[in-house]
Amino acid sequence: MVHDSTTIGQADVDVARKAGWSDEALYDAITVCSLFQFYNNWIDATGVSDMPAIGYEMSGKRLATQGYASAPARAPKQSKRRVAKSAKKAKTPRRRRF
């Protein structure tokens, strides 16, 4: 599907159905593949960089202990002055110029 989605035909759908795939499952799979292709193209074109290895490690630990649907941890309240200072210090991601 990623290389040439126009070549997918009824024969491909029939093979998937024979393997036990429902119309809903096929629709979901096509949607997921399409979204990943879109995001990969967007990331490549805009120059968004990968997160560091520690980010994946932390994410994996959080997903293993809390799952996907957990509520985000609440950050402690900060004064407006402190928020403004931290915003100045934050680094913005590097972006390609077109």
NORPE-V449043 format. One record per backbone hydrogen bond with DSSP energy under -1.0 kcal/mol. NH is the residue of the N-H (numbers start at 1). CO is the residue of the C=O. E is the energy in kcal/mol with one decimal. If there is no record, write none. Layout:
nh=[NH & NH]
co=[CO & CO]
e=[E & E]
This chain:
nh=[7 & 8 & 13 & 14 & 15 & 16 & 17 & 18 & 19 & 20 & 21 & 26 & 27 & 28 & 29 & 30 & 31 & 32 & 33 & 34 & 35 & 36 & 37 & 38 & 39 & 40 & 41 & 42 & 43 & 44 & 45 & 46 & 47 & 48 & 55 & 56 & 57 & 58 & 59 & 60 & 61 & 62 & 63 & 64 & 65 & 66 & 67 & 83 & 84 & 85 & 86 & 87 & 88 & 89 & 90 & 96]
co=[4 & 5 & 9 & 10 & 11 & 12 & 13 & 14 & 15 & 17 & 16 & 22 & 23 & 24 & 25 & 26 & 27 & 28 & 29 & 30 & 31 & 32 & 33 & 34 & 35 & 36 & 37 & 38 & 39 & 40 & 41 & 42 & 43 & 43 & 52 & 52 & 53 & 54 & 55 & 56 & 57 & 58 & 59 & 60 & 61 & 62 & 63 & 79 & 80 & 81 & 82 & 83 & 84 & 85 & 86 & 46]
e=[-1.8 & -1.2 & -1.8 & -2.8 & -2.0 & -2.1 & -2.6 & -2.5 & -1.4 & -1.7 & -2.4 & -2.4 & -2.5 & -2.6 & -2.6 & -2.6 & -2.4 & -2.7 & -2.6 & -2.4 & -2.5 & -2.5 & -2.3 & -2.5 & -2.8 & -2.7 & -2.4 & -2.6 & -2.9 & -2.4 & -2.5 & -2.1 & -1.4 & -1.1 & -1.2 & -1.1 & -2.2 & -2.7 & -2.3 & -2.7 & -2.1 & -2.4 & -2.8 & -2.3 & -1.7 & -3.2 & -1.2 & -2.3 & -2.3 & -2.1 & -2.5 & -2.1 & -1.5 & -1.5 & -1.4 & -1.4]
